[in-house]
Amino acid sequence: MTGPAGAATGRMSAVRAALWLLAAVLAARQLVAVLSTPRGERLTDLETWIGPEGVLHVKGSLYDAPDRFTGTPFAGLVLKPLSRAAEQALGWGWTFGSLALVVALGVVAARALPGPVSRRTSLFATPVAISLLMLSLPVRNAFTLGQTSILPVLLVLLGCFTVRGEKASGALIGVAAALQPTVLLFAPLLWFTGRRRAALTTAGTFAAATGVAWAAMPHDSWTYWIHHLAGAGLATDPAANANQSLHGMLLRFGLEGPLEKGLFLALGAGVAVLGLRRAVTYARDGQLLLAVAVTGCVAVAVSPTTWQHQLLWVLLAVVGRVGKRASDRYMWPVLVVLALTLPSKMLLPNMTSLEPVRDNVVLIAALAAACVVPFLSRTSPLYASPVPTEYAEPVPARWSKVPLVPVWRRVLARPNLILELLLIRVGYSAYQQVRLAATGGTNSGGRATAEHHGAQIHAIEKFLHIDVEHWVNHSVALHVTWLKDFFNFYYTSFHFVVPLSLLALMYVRRPAEYRWARSALGFATLLALVGFWAYPLAPPRLMPGLGFIDTVHGVQDFSKPDYGTLTQLTNQYAAMPSLHFGWSLWCGIVIVVLARRKSVKALGVIHPLCTVSAIVGTGNHWVLDAVGGATVVGAGFLLTYLLQGPRASTREEPPTQVDSPHNAGASVAS
């Protein structure tokens, strides 16, 4: 095949191969992470169950220690034969077996996508699904602990989408329910969608499996089902943040006793009724995978304890389509993927007012999927054809050897606010983590290297005759008190306020320019992170023997520096490049380019000048740090140009038309 069609097919094949390679790399990374962990620290739950001193290996009840085994008696009966396997062989077999389950889960989920599914989606769905599963916290947690939580999800999907015949389907789901009792919620879904034989078989299989376990282990079965109310009382700390259920949330709110139990039962019943009604509606609409995900989210919420490794149902809810505009279509999937792949502290700031949301992020996502999110029906014209995104006219690259990236088109419409806030928050969290990791997680960890690099920078500046930091620092600190106070205030106050205010203003009034400026800032910050990682650098104020004065934090003990409440949370050796100056220069460039009044443009020039004076005067940066900051900002704007071309305006002006005599006459006549 030749021509445009052949080229398109070749590109799709290359992208598909890249996605499969990514899935393979993530799978290999997960295997290495588990198998390289020392014995005693890997597969800890599995070791607790079937190790030499495990509850399945020694005589006595499974539930003598409530925190050691919380599964059903049937799960214990299934796992008991494994206690005879060799420990090393079992560890390897369990890890590779879990990997096979994840791959199978990704394949089944990808093939179960509701139609219409484009050829591109069908080709890319399987490696993307496997990659998302590998990145998700539930799968990573299950791998690390040696948990069985992947198996019930896979059994349900196999029963709903793969096996033929309602009896076989019900049998698989019934076995899953015997392993995880809340899976019984799928029986009403089957019943009300016309698969009544499958629903009855599910209930029968669950009863039979539970009965077999009861006959084999009557004492343990009584303890689990009666004494601990179907395992509800087995958790040692149900109020822990890891318990993402309604019961755990109410306990974290400080409720307990009969009031908490009554409220939990009432809320659980309401969520179950509303969620299952929605699931039945989506199943009848032809979105069975979404219906399964919604039912699983109901199970997450109403279970007394839902630990991190049991939250895969929420990830399946990404298949639901939400939003009228094409630009909003990615909001729900991105929210779900972020909630299931990143720690909640990366999604929300560590603020007391946000603790109720931060501690229950996944539960909120499950409740939203089960009861709130208005997923589109397949009968809606917007399901397959959302309102298209407004793009600027395509432009040719200014340099013929640097083609523009086709998918990075210049968008004129305002981006989704929730996604932008998440992007900013996650980006800043990554920025904090990399800054701190560059010194091994502690400020003292990279001190020697940072001071060595500081001596290098100082020597280079002396050679270039630009080593003015000491003179400026002492002149300000010792002789011009009002200027010292001004620089201290400027350094500590405007670093975040000005860029965020500028972004907010552009988002509201100049959305197309907002995208251009935000992309440039993001690229500049990413490049700066590379600098922090590769070249830890001590600022002048933390260089012993050079006599700099720390005007912001005062005199420092270099072995134990103190720079306020953030001493343990920030990397003081992330000086090259200077993002204080880099971000201020970005602000200046954006203001000068976009502002219409000369007075406002002048403010854009003054801000980076004041910033560079402040960072040098307070002893926080070398002059070359500012040069580095300017370099990454320039590279950020260059990368933005190379990817999407010239800046697009919020209101694209039509091309200027030179009047011909005919047009001039027409103009006069009109």
C-alpha positions in Angstrom: 0.0 0.0 0.0 1.4 3.4 -1.0 0.4 7.0 -0.8 -1.4 8.7 2.1 -3.3 5.6 3.2 0.0 3.6 3.4 1.7 6.3 5.3 -1.2 6.5 7.8 -1.2 2.7 8.2 2.6 2.8 8.8 2.2 5.5 11.5 -0.5 3.5 13.2 1.6 0.4 13.2 4.5 2.4 14.7 2.4 3.9 17.4 0.9 0.5 18.2 4.3 -1.0 18.5 5.4 1.8 20.8 2.4 1.3 23.0 3.1 -2.5 23.3 6.7 -1.7 24.1 5.6 0.7 26.8 3.3 -2.0 28.3 6.2 -4.5 28.2 8.5 -2.0 29.9 6.0 -1.3 32.7 5.4 -5.0 33.2 9.1 -5.7 33.4 9.5 -2.8 35.8 6.8 -4.2 38.1 8.4 -7.7 38.0 11.9 -6.3 38.8 10.4 -4.1 41.6 8.9 -7.2 43.3 11.6 -9.8 42.6 14.5 -7.5 43.6 12.9 -6.7 47.0 14.7 -8.7 49.8 12.8 -11.7 51.2 10.7 -10.7 54.1 9.8 -7.4 52.5 8.1 -8.7 49.4 4.7 -10.4 49.0 4.2 -9.8 52.7 0.5 -10.8 52.8 1.2 -14.0 50.9 4.0 -14.8 53.4 1.6 -14.1 56.3 -0.8 -16.6 54.8 1.3 -19.5 53.5 4.8 -18.9 54.9 6.4 -21.3 57.4 4.5 -19.5 60.2 1.6 -18.4 58.1 -2.0 -18.8 59.2 -2.7 -21.4 56.5 0.4 -23.4 57.4 0.0 -23.8 61.1 -2.9 -25.4 63.1 -5.6 -23.2 64.5 -8.1 -20.7 63.3 -7.5 -18.4 60.3 -8.8 -15.5 62.3 -6.9 -15.9 65.6 -5.1 -12.7 64.6 -7.7 -10.5 62.8 -5.1 -8.5 60.8 -3.3 -11.5 59.4 -6.0 -13.0 57.2 -9.2 -11.1 56.2 -10.4 -13.2 53.3 -13.3 -15.5 53.2 -13.0 -19.1 54.5 -13.4 -20.3 50.8 -10.3 -18.1 49.9 -8.4 -19.8 52.7 -9.5 -23.2 51.5 -8.3 -22.4 48.0 -5.0 -21.1 49.2 -4.3 -23.8 51.7 -2.7 -26.3 49.1 -0.2 -23.6 48.2 1.3 -23.7 51.7 3.1 -26.9 50.7 4.9 -25.2 47.8 8.5 -24.2 48.0 8.8 -20.6 49.1 11.1 -19.4 46.3 9.1 -21.2 43.6 5.9 -19.9 45.0 7.1 -16.3 45.0 8.2 -16.4 41.4 5.1 -18.3 40.3 2.8 -15.9 42.2 4.4 -12.8 40.7 4.4 -14.1 37.1 0.8 -15.5 37.6 -0.3 -12.0 38.8 1.2 -10.5 35.7 -0.7 -13.0 33.5 -3.9 -12.0 35.3 -3.3 -8.3 34.6 -2.6 -9.0 30.9 -5.7 -11.1 30.6 -7.7 -8.4 32.4 -6.4 -5.7 30.0 -7.2 -7.9 26.9 -10.8 -8.6 28.1 -11.5 -5.0 29.1 -10.2 -3.7 25.8 -12.4 -6.1 23.8 -15.4 -5.2 25.9 -15.4 -1.5 24.9 -18.9 -0.4 23.9 -19.4 0.5 20.3 -19.0 2.3 18.0 -15.2 1.7 18.3 -12.9 3.0 15.6 -10.2 0.9 14.1 -7.6 3.1 15.8 -9.2 2.6 19.2 -9.4 -1.1 18.8 -5.8 -1.4 17.8 -4.5 0.8 20.7 -7.0 -0.2 23.4 -5.3 -3.4 24.6 -1.7 -2.0 25.2 -3.2 1.2 26.7 -5.4 -0.9 29.1 -2.5 -3.1 30.2 -0.3 0.0 30.7 -2.9 1.8 32.8 -3.4 -1.4 34.9 0.4 -1.6 35.5 0.5 2.0 36.6 -2.5 1.8 38.8 -2.0 1.8 42.6 -4.3 -1.2 43.1 -2.3 -3.4 40.8 1.1 -2.2 42.1 -0.2 -2.8 45.7 -1.5 -6.3 44.8 1.9 -7.2 43.3 3.8 -5.9 46.3 1.6 -7.6 48.9 0.9 -10.8 47.0 -2.9 -10.2 47.1 -5.6 -12.0 45.2 -7.8 -8.9 44.4 -7.1 -9.0 40.6 -8.7 -12.5 40.3 -12.4 -11.6 41.3 -12.3 -8.6 38.8 -11.1 -10.9 36.0 -13.6 -13.6 36.8 -16.5 -11.1 36.6 -15.2 -9.8 33.2 -14.8 -13.3 31.9 -18.3 -14.2 33.0 -19.8 -11.1 31.4 -17.9 -10.9 28.2 -16.0 -14.1 27.3 -17.6 -17.4 28.2 -20.7 -18.6 26.4 -23.8 -19.7 28.2 -25.5 -18.1 31.3 -24.6 -21.0 33.5 -20.9 -20.7 32.9 -21.1 -17.0 33.3 -22.9 -17.2 36.6 -20.5 -19.9 37.8 -17.5 -17.6 37.3 -19.2 -14.6 39.0 -20.3 -16.9 41.8 -16.7 -18.0 42.4 -15.6 -14.4 42.4 -18.3 -13.6 45.0 -17.1 -16.5 47.2 -13.7 -14.8 47.2 -15.0 -11.3 47.6 -18.7 -11.2 48.9 -19.6 -7.8 47.6 -19.4 -9.2 44.1 -22.8 -10.6 44.8 -24.1 -7.2 43.8 -23.6 -8.4 40.2 -26.5 -10.9 40.7 -29.2 -8.1 40.6 -27.4 -6.6 37.5 -27.7 -9.9 35.7 -31.3 -10.4 36.9 -32.6 -7.0 35.8 -30.9 -7.2 32.4 -32.6 -10.4 31.5 -29.8 -12.9 32.4 -31.8 -14.5 35.2 -30.3 -18.0 34.8 -26.9 -16.4 35.2 -28.0 -14.5 38.3 -29.4 -17.7 39.9 -26.3 -19.6 39.0 -24.2 -16.8 40.6 -26.1 -17.1 43.8 -26.1 -20.9 43.7 -22.3 -21.1 43.0 -21.6 -18.7 45.8 -23.8 -20.7 48.2 -22.1 -24.0 47.2 -18.6 -22.6 47.5 -19.4 -21.1 50.9 -21.1 -24.3 52.0 -18.0 -26.4 51.0 -15.8 -24.1 53.0 -18.3 -24.3 55.9 -18.1 -28.1 55.9 -14.3 -28.1 55.7 -13.8 -25.2 58.3 -16.9 -24.8 60.4 -15.3 -22.9 63.2 -13.6 -20.4 60.8 -16.8 -20.0 58.8 -18.8 -19.2 61.9 -16.1 -16.7 63.0 -16.1 -15.0 59.6 -19.8 -14.9 58.7 -21.4 -14.6 62.1 -19.0 -13.4 64.7 -17.3 -10.8 62.4 -20.4 -10.1 60.3 -19.0 -11.3 56.9 -15.5 -10.1 57.7 -16.6 -6.5 58.7 -14.9 -6.8 62.1 -11.6 -8.3 60.9 -9.8 -5.0 60.0 -7.6 -3.7 62.9 -7.9 -0.1 61.8 -11.0 0.5 59.5 -10.5 4.2 60.0 -7.2 4.2 58.1 -7.0 6.2 54.9 -6.3 3.0 53.0 -9.9 1.9 53.7 -11.7 3.7 50.8 -15.3 2.7 51.8 -18.2 4.7 53.2 -17.6 2.9 56.6 -14.0 4.1 56.6 -14.9 7.6 55.6 -17.5 8.0 58.4 -15.0 6.7 60.9 -12.4 9.3 59.7 -15.1 11.9 60.2 -15.1 11.0 63.9 -18.4 9.1 63.9 -18.7 5.8 65.8 -21.0 3.5 67.5 -24.7 2.9 66.6 -24.9 6.3 64.9 -22.1 5.5 62.5 -23.4 2.0 61.8 -26.9 3.3 61.1 -25.7 6.0 58.9 -23.4 3.6 57.0 -26.3 1.2 56.4 -28.6 4.0 55.2 -26.0 5.5 52.9 -24.9 2.1 51.6 -28.5 1.2 50.8 -29.0 4.4 49.0 -25.8 4.1 47.0 -26.6 0.4 46.1 -30.1 1.2 44.9 -29.1 4.3 42.8 -25.9 2.7 41.5 -27.5 -0.5 40.4 -30.4 1.3 38.7 -27.8 3.3 36.7 -25.8 0.1 36.0 -29.0 -1.6 34.6 -29.7 1.5 32.4 -26.2 1.5 30.9 -26.3 -2.3 30.4 -29.6 -2.0 28.4 -28.0 0.9 26.5 -25.3 -1.5 25.2 -22.6 -0.2 27.6 -22.1 -3.4 29.6 -18.5 -2.7 30.6 -19.6 0.6 32.0 -22.4 -1.1 33.8 -19.9 -3.6 35.3 -17.7 -0.7 36.4 -20.6 1.1 38.0 -21.6 -2.0 39.9 -18.0 -2.5 41.0 -17.9 1.1 42.3 -21.0 0.4 44.3 -19.3 -2.6 45.8 -16.3 -0.4 46.7 -18.5 2.1 48.5 -20.8 -0.3 50.5 -18.2 -2.8 51.6 -17.2 -2.4 55.2 -13.5 -2.4 54.2 -12.2 -1.7 50.8 -8.4 -1.7 50.7 -6.2 -0.2 48.0 -5.7 -3.5 46.2 -9.5 -3.9 45.8 -10.1 -0.6 43.9 -9.7 -1.8 40.3 -13.4 -1.4 39.7 -13.0 2.4 39.7 -10.3 2.3 37.0 -12.8 0.5 34.7 -15.1 3.5 34.8 -12.8 5.3 32.4 -14.9 3.8 29.6 -17.8 6.1 30.3 -18.2 9.1 28.0 -18.9 12.5 29.6 -19.2 16.0 28.2 -20.8 17.7 25.2 -17.5 19.2 23.9 -14.6 17.2 22.5 -12.3 19.3 24.8 -14.2 18.0 27.8 -14.3 14.4 26.8 -10.9 13.6 28.5 -11.8 15.2 31.8 -13.4 12.1 33.4 -10.8 9.6 32.2 -8.0 11.8 33.4 -9.6 12.3 36.8 -10.0 8.6 37.2 -6.5 7.7 36.0 -4.9 10.3 38.3 -6.9 9.2 41.3 -5.9 5.5 40.7 -2.3 6.1 39.8 -1.0 8.9 42.0 -1.0 9.3 45.8 -3.7 11.7 47.0 -1.1 14.1 48.4 0.1 14.7 44.8 -3.4 15.6 43.7 -4.3 18.0 46.5 -2.2 20.3 48.7 -1.5 19.4 52.3 -4.1 21.7 53.8 -6.4 21.0 56.7 -9.4 22.2 54.9 -8.8 19.7 52.1 -8.2 16.7 54.2 -11.8 15.3 53.9 -11.4 15.3 50.1 -7.7 14.2 50.0 -8.3 11.3 52.4 -11.2 10.0 50.4 -10.2 10.7 46.8 -10.8 7.2 45.4 -14.0 6.8 47.3 -15.3 10.1 45.9 -14.4 8.8 42.4 -16.3 5.6 43.1 -19.3 7.4 44.4 -19.3 9.8 41.5 -19.2 6.9 39.0 -21.9 5.0 40.8 -24.3 7.9 41.5 -23.5 11.2 39.9 -21.5 11.4 36.7 -23.9 11.8 33.7 -22.4 9.3 31.3 -23.8 9.7 27.8 -26.2 7.2 26.3 -25.2 5.6 23.0 -28.4 7.0 21.5 -27.2 10.5 22.1 -25.8 12.2 19.0 -23.0 13.6 21.2 -21.9 10.1 22.1 -19.9 9.5 18.9 -19.8 13.2 17.7 -19.1 15.7 20.4 -19.0 19.4 19.8 -15.7 19.9 17.9 -12.8 21.8 19.2 -12.0 25.2 17.7 -8.6 25.2 16.1 -6.6 28.0 14.6 -5.7 27.8 10.9 -2.7 25.5 10.3 0.6 27.2 9.6 3.8 26.0 7.9 6.9 25.6 9.9 9.3 28.5 9.6 12.2 26.0 9.3 11.7 23.4 6.7 13.7 20.7 8.5 11.7 21.0 11.7 8.1 19.8 10.9 5.4 20.7 13.3 3.8 17.9 15.4 0.4 17.3 13.7 -1.5 16.4 17.0 -0.3 19.5 18.8 -2.6 21.9 17.0 -3.2 25.4 18.0 -6.5 25.5 20.0 -8.5 28.7 20.3 -11.1 27.5 22.9 -10.6 27.8 26.6 -9.3 24.5 28.1 -11.1 22.5 30.8 -10.5 24.2 34.1 -10.4 21.1 36.2 -7.8 19.5 34.0 -5.7 22.6 34.0 -5.8 22.8 37.8 -4.9 19.1 38.0 -2.1 19.6 35.5 -0.6 22.5 37.6 -1.0 20.6 40.8 0.5 17.3 39.6 3.3 19.2 37.8 4.2 21.2 41.0 4.2 18.0 43.0 6.6 16.4 40.6 8.7 19.5 40.7 8.9 19.2 44.5 9.7 15.5 44.5 12.5 15.9 41.9 14.0 18.8 43.7 14.2 16.8 46.9 15.2 13.6 45.3 18.2 15.3 43.7 19.9 15.3 47.1 18.9 11.8 48.0 15.8 12.9 49.9 17.6 15.1 52.4 19.2 18.5 52.3 22.4 17.2 53.9 22.7 14.3 51.5 24.0 16.4 48.6 25.9 19.0 50.5 29.4 18.1 49.5 28.5 17.8 45.8 26.5 21.0 45.9 29.3 23.0 47.6 31.8 21.6 45.0 29.6 22.8 42.2 29.2 26.1 44.0 33.0 26.5 44.0 33.0 25.8 40.3 30.4 28.4 39.5 32.2 31.0 41.6 35.5 30.3 39.8 33.8 30.6 36.4 32.3 34.0 37.4 35.6 35.2 38.7 37.2 34.3 35.4 34.5 36.2 33.5 34.6 39.1 36.0 30.9 38.9 36.8 31.3 37.8 40.4 29.3 40.7 41.8 27.2 38.7 44.3 29.3 39.4 47.4 29.5 43.1 46.8 25.7 43.4 46.1 24.8 41.2 49.0 26.9 43.1 51.5 25.9 46.5 50.1 22.2 45.6 50.5 22.5 43.8 53.9 24.8 46.2 55.7 24.2 49.6 54.2 20.7 49.9 52.6 18.3 48.5 55.1 15.1 49.5 53.3 16.4 47.8 50.1 17.2 44.6 52.0 13.6 44.5 53.4 12.2 45.2 49.9 14.4 42.4 48.3 13.4 39.9 51.1 9.7 40.7 50.6 10.0 40.5 46.8 11.9 37.2 46.9 9.5 35.5 49.3 6.2 36.9 48.0 6.1 37.2 44.2 7.7 33.9 43.0 4.3 32.0 42.8 1.8 34.9 43.0 2.7 36.6 39.8 2.8 33.5 37.5 -0.4 32.1 38.9 -2.2 35.5 38.6 -1.0 35.9 35.1 -2.1 32.3 34.1 -5.5 33.0 35.7 -5.9 36.3 33.8 -5.0 34.7 30.5 -7.3 31.7 31.1 -10.3 34.0 31.5 -9.5 36.7 28.9 -7.0 35.2 26.4 -7.5 31.3 26.3 -5.5 30.7 23.1 -2.5 32.7 24.5 -2.9 30.9 27.8 -2.2 27.6 26.1 0.9 29.0 24.4 2.2 30.5 27.6 1.4 27.5 29.8 3.2 25.1 27.4 6.3 27.3 27.4 6.3 27.5 31.2 5.8 23.8 31.5 8.7 23.0 29.2 10.9 25.4 31.0 10.1 23.9 34.4 10.7 20.3 33.1 14.1 21.4 31.8 14.9 23.0 35.1 14.2 19.8 36.9 16.8 18.1 34.7 19.2 20.8 35.9 18.4 20.3 39.6 18.9 16.5 39.2 22.1 16.7 37.2 23.8 19.6 38.9 23.0 20.2 42.6 24.4 23.6 43.4 24.8 25.4 46.7 23.6 29.0 46.6 26.0 31.7 47.8 24.3 31.9 51.2 25.1 28.2 51.9 28.8 28.4 50.7 31.1 28.3 53.8 34.0 30.6 53.9 32.8 33.1 51.3 31.1 35.4 53.8 27.7 35.8 52.3 24.8 37.0 54.4 21.5 35.2 54.3 19.2 38.2 54.6 16.0 36.1 54.5 16.8 33.3 57.0 19.6 34.8 59.1 23.0 33.4 60.0 23.2 29.6 59.2 24.9 26.6 60.7 26.0 24.9 57.5 25.8 21.5 59.0 22.2 22.0 60.1 20.8 25.0 58.2 17.4 26.3 59.2 15.2 28.0 56.6 11.8 27.9 58.3 9.1 25.3 58.4 10.1 23.9 55.0 13.6 22.9 56.0 12.9 19.2 55.6 10.6 19.5 52.6 12.7 21.6 50.2 16.0 21.2 48.4 18.1 24.2 49.0 20.6 23.0 46.5 18.3 23.4 43.5 19.9 26.7 42.5 20.8 26.0 38.8 18.9 27.1 36.9 17.1 29.8 38.9 13.4 29.3 38.5 12.9 32.4 40.6 14.4 34.4 37.7 13.2 32.0 35.0 9.5 32.3 36.0 9.8 36.0 36.4 11.4 36.3 32.9 8.5 34.1 31.5 6.1 36.6 33.1 7.9 39.5 31.6 8.0 38.0 28.1 4.3 37.2 28.3 3.3 40.6 29.5 5.5 42.4 26.9 4.1 40.2 24.1 0.4 40.4 25.1 -0.1 43.8 26.8 -1.4 46.6 24.7 -0.4 49.5 26.9 3.2 50.6 27.2 2.9 51.1 30.9 1.9 47.5 31.4 4.7 46.4 29.1 7.1 48.4 31.3 5.9 46.3 34.3 6.8 43.2 32.3 10.4 44.5 32.0 10.7 45.7 35.6 9.5 42.4 37.2 12.5 40.2 36.0 14.9 43.0 36.8 13.6 43.3 40.3 13.7 39.5 40.7 17.3 39.1 39.5 18.4 42.0 41.9 16.5 40.2 44.7 18.0 36.8 44.2 21.5 38.2 44.0 21.1 40.7 46.8 19.7 38.2 49.3 22.5 35.7 48.5 20.1 33.1 47.1 21.5 32.7 43.6 24.6 33.2 41.5 24.5 35.4 38.4 25.0 32.3 36.3 21.9 30.8 37.9 19.9 33.6 36.3 21.6 32.9 33.0 20.5 29.2 33.4 16.9 30.3 34.2 16.9 32.5 31.1 18.2 29.6 29.0 15.5 27.1 30.1 12.7 29.7 29.5 14.1 30.5 26.0 14.2 26.7 25.4 10.6 26.4 26.6 9.3 29.0 24.2 11.4 27.4 21.4 10.0 23.9 22.1 6.5 25.3 22.1 7.1 26.9 18.7 8.6 23.8 17.3 5.7 21.6 18.4 2.8 23.8 17.4 4.1 26.7 15.4 3.6 30.5 16.0 1.4 31.7 18.8 -2.3 31.6 18.1 -4.5 34.6 19.1 -7.8 34.2 20.9 -9.4 36.1 18.0 -7.6 35.2 14.9 -7.5 38.3 12.6 -8.4 37.7 9.0 -5.6 38.2 6.5 -5.2 41.8 5.3 -6.7 42.3 1.8 -5.1 44.9 -0.4 -7.9 46.9 -2.1 -8.0 46.7 -5.9 -9.7 49.5 -7.9 -12.7 47.3 -8.2 -12.9 46.7 -4.5 -12.4 50.3 -3.8 -15.3 51.2 -6.0 -17.5 48.7 -4.4 -16.6 50.1 -1.0 -17.5 53.6 -2.1 -20.7 52.4 -3.6 -21.8 50.7 -0.4 
